[in-house]
Amino acid sequence: MRERAPTFTEPLPSAVDVVVIGAGVIGISTAWFLRDAGVSVLICDKGVVAGEQSGRNWGWIRQQGRDAAEVPMAIDSVNLWEQLAREVGVDIGFKRGGILYAARTERELARFERWLPIAERHQLDTRIVTAKAVDALIDDRPGQFVGGMYTASDARAEPFLAVPALARALHARGVAIREHCAVRSLDVAAGKVAGVVTEAGRVRTAAVVCAAGAWSTRFLGNLDVDLPQLAARSTVVRTAPAPNVCDGGALLGEVAIRRRPDGGYSVAASSLNEHFVGADTLKYFREFLPALRSSRRFMDVRFGGDLLARLFPKRHWQPDDVTPFERTRVWNPEPSRDAIDAMRAGLAKRLPKLANVSFEEAWAGMIDTTPDVVPVIDAVAEYSGLYVATGFSGHGFGIGPGAGRVVAEMVMGKSPRHDLARFRLARFRGGEAVEVGPAL
Ligand SMILES: Cc1cc2nc3c(=O)[nH]c(=O)nc-3n(C[C@H](O)[C@H](O)[C@H](O)COP(=O)(O)OP(=O)(O)OC[C@H]3O[C@@H](n4cnc5c(N)ncnc54)[C@H](O)[C@@H]3O)c2cc1C
């Protein structure tokens, strides 16, 4: 994926109410709702708006299959996406095209069925569908699946359009955004946040939101705040325009597809997330063991690449040091050949009409994940005024606006509209058992 030059390059303000670290969907959404409440905000990104996960994902806006605690936020989010798509005034590819998980076996179907009580509790339109209904939703080789789970109100949008469009709208409404501006550290006075130290200078503030995606563990680690988080490479392909076999998103065994407004598909190998072993793998092995045990799909462990650098990462720095954030402006991993081959094989097996579709572009992103595959949304106990919203574990695009709204409420000292107990940072401290989310 080609790296974009920065477009938001204005001078830093000397003081703001809140600094948001990271211009992904979570940072931008948080700023959106802070600004709506009249709070002054600066968003800093070491790279560019939506340069990492938020501009590289599949574009699924999904309510189904989530951890029960995420569902209220996910339901809010689809509605907020719909509203934001209207407000930004440009086409972000938003459509409620539905999402289908097709089941290859009765066992898979039973796993989906076990999620249904959560949908019922929240009056979601998720239903278990028959093999015949799957064939009606997917216009290709019939008779491959025993049934599936389907949510018609689930949606999609184009990630590389959506978050930049929100950022432009925010900027037009007076929110300061600065790209190529890493936040290196905090200024702290008597245990309270007093400002941020960026590569372009200091900014005074009493509140900081760390929405730094896969870098959050690094940023917080430098402040001696421990956040268990690992990253896994996920590869995506954009196809040329192709027959309309499905108008939404579909997980069809080995392959996942999502219709694009240009008539093509975003395609992925549904079960290939490659984690490259490094120092953090060893550091957090114990925390991640339950997730690794619970699903073979969770992560594929890989060696190689820049192993030495990963084994000896820079963990601490001074405010005037050049930090790892500036050294990697945009984490832009090479797409995985294995994943692209798996997509080609998956299409040939599941969607013969797309078997020979041209792959026009491939890219990869690093998914940040927590040990229980649900995010951390919390105030950081060690520093009054520091908040963290990260670890969305491969499903943060869809839930982004809903999550941003509760983060904004938290920062403003309002009682958040949803129960956030499941997302406490302290769950990884002090011996609580890791309760792995469904990650369906
Ligand atoms: C291939 C792929 C497919 C996915 N598919 C889906 C999907 O279909 N649906 C879904 O809901 N989710 C999906 N996800 C997950 C989703 O994209 C993420 O959960 C979500 O985008 C996370 O947003 P974020 O804002 O937390 O992080 P990011 O988008 O990664 O943004 C973090 C930002 O912080 C910046 N930053 C980091 N450190 C600093 C610092 N010190 N100073 C300044 N800036 C800093 C980074 O440059 C980055 O721009 C997918 C992810 C990938 C990679």
PDBQT file of the ligand as one rigid body, heavy atoms in Angstrom, charges set to zero:
ROOT
HETATM    1  C1  LIG A 501      -6.583  -6.446   7.729  1.00  0.00    +0.000 C 
HETATM    2  C2  LIG A 501      -7.546  -6.007   8.821  1.00  0.00    +0.000 A 
HETATM    3  C3  LIG A 501      -8.898  -6.305   8.680  1.00  0.00    +0.000 A 
HETATM    4  C4  LIG A 501      -9.812  -5.872   9.653  1.00  0.00    +0.000 A 
HETATM    5  N1  LIG A 501     -11.148  -5.999   9.420  1.00  0.00    +0.000 NA
HETATM    6  C5  LIG A 501     -12.038  -5.403  10.250  1.00  0.00    +0.000 A 
HETATM    7  C6  LIG A 501     -13.429  -5.353   9.936  1.00  0.00    +0.000 A 
HETATM    8  O1  LIG A 501     -13.846  -5.790   8.878  1.00  0.00    +0.000 OA
HETATM    9  N2  LIG A 501     -14.274  -4.798  10.831  1.00  0.00    +0.000 N 
HETATM   10  C7  LIG A 501     -13.829  -4.264  12.013  1.00  0.00    +0.000 A 
HETATM   11  O2  LIG A 501     -14.658  -3.800  12.794  1.00  0.00    +0.000 OA
HETATM   12  N3  LIG A 501     -12.516  -4.224  12.308  1.00  0.00    +0.000 NA
HETATM   13  C8  LIG A 501     -11.603  -4.764  11.447  1.00  0.00    +0.000 A 
HETATM   14  N4  LIG A 501     -10.274  -4.716  11.732  1.00  0.00    +0.000 N 
HETATM   15  C9  LIG A 501      -9.837  -4.105  12.973  1.00  0.00    +0.000 C 
HETATM   16  C10 LIG A 501      -9.908  -2.599  12.918  1.00  0.00    +0.000 C 
HETATM   17  O3  LIG A 501      -9.323  -2.113  11.726  1.00  0.00    +0.000 OA
HETATM   18  C11 LIG A 501      -9.188  -2.034  14.145  1.00  0.00    +0.000 C 
HETATM   19  O4  LIG A 501      -9.688  -2.649  15.322  1.00  0.00    +0.000 OA
HETATM   20  C12 LIG A 501      -9.395  -0.533  14.275  1.00  0.00    +0.000 C 
HETATM   21  O5  LIG A 501      -9.118   0.108  13.061  1.00  0.00    +0.000 OA
HETATM   22  C13 LIG A 501      -8.487  -0.002  15.367  1.00  0.00    +0.000 C 
HETATM   23  O6  LIG A 501      -8.534   1.390  15.352  1.00  0.00    +0.000 OA
HETATM   24  P1  LIG A 501      -7.555   2.230  16.256  1.00  0.00    +0.000 P 
HETATM   25  O7  LIG A 501      -7.932   3.641  16.069  1.00  0.00    +0.000 OA
HETATM   26  O8  LIG A 501      -7.562   1.651  17.636  1.00  0.00    +0.000 OA
HETATM   27  O9  LIG A 501      -6.085   1.891  15.707  1.00  0.00    +0.000 OA
HETATM   28  P2  LIG A 501      -5.344   2.306  14.363  1.00  0.00    +0.000 P 
HETATM   29  O10 LIG A 501      -6.267   2.466  13.230  1.00  0.00    +0.000 OA
HETATM   30  O11 LIG A 501      -4.229   1.358  14.201  1.00  0.00    +0.000 OA
HETATM   31  O12 LIG A 501      -4.797   3.747  14.690  1.00  0.00    +0.000 OA
HETATM   32  C14 LIG A 501      -3.795   3.999  15.659  1.00  0.00    +0.000 C 
HETATM   33  C15 LIG A 501      -3.023   5.215  15.204  1.00  0.00    +0.000 C 
HETATM   34  O13 LIG A 501      -2.164   5.630  16.260  1.00  0.00    +0.000 OA
HETATM   35  C16 LIG A 501      -0.998   6.192  15.695  1.00  0.00    +0.000 C 
HETATM   36  N5  LIG A 501       0.039   6.218  16.731  1.00  0.00    +0.000 N 
HETATM   37  C17 LIG A 501       0.567   5.175  17.387  1.00  0.00    +0.000 A 
HETATM   38  N6  LIG A 501       1.463   5.594  18.308  1.00  0.00    +0.000 NA
HETATM   39  C18 LIG A 501       1.487   6.935  18.240  1.00  0.00    +0.000 A 
HETATM   40  C19 LIG A 501       2.202   7.949  18.950  1.00  0.00    +0.000 A 
HETATM   41  N7  LIG A 501       3.049   7.662  19.938  1.00  0.00    +0.000 N 
HETATM   42  N8  LIG A 501       2.002   9.238  18.597  1.00  0.00    +0.000 NA
HETATM   43  C20 LIG A 501       1.123   9.562  17.607  1.00  0.00    +0.000 A 
HETATM   44  N9  LIG A 501       0.417   8.630  16.921  1.00  0.00    +0.000 NA
HETATM   45  C21 LIG A 501       0.581   7.338  17.236  1.00  0.00    +0.000 A 
HETATM   46  C22 LIG A 501      -0.702   5.249  14.537  1.00  0.00    +0.000 C 
HETATM   47  O14 LIG A 501       0.116   5.861  13.570  1.00  0.00    +0.000 OA
HETATM   48  C23 LIG A 501      -2.109   4.935  14.015  1.00  0.00    +0.000 C 
HETATM   49  O15 LIG A 501      -2.473   5.776  12.929  1.00  0.00    +0.000 OA
HETATM   50  C24 LIG A 501      -9.332  -5.181  10.804  1.00  0.00    +0.000 A 
HETATM   51  C25 LIG A 501      -7.975  -4.897  10.944  1.00  0.00    +0.000 A 
HETATM   52  C26 LIG A 501      -7.081  -5.290   9.948  1.00  0.00    +0.000 A 
HETATM   53  C27 LIG A 501      -5.624  -4.936  10.081  1.00  0.00    +0.000 C 
ENDROOT
TORSDOF 0
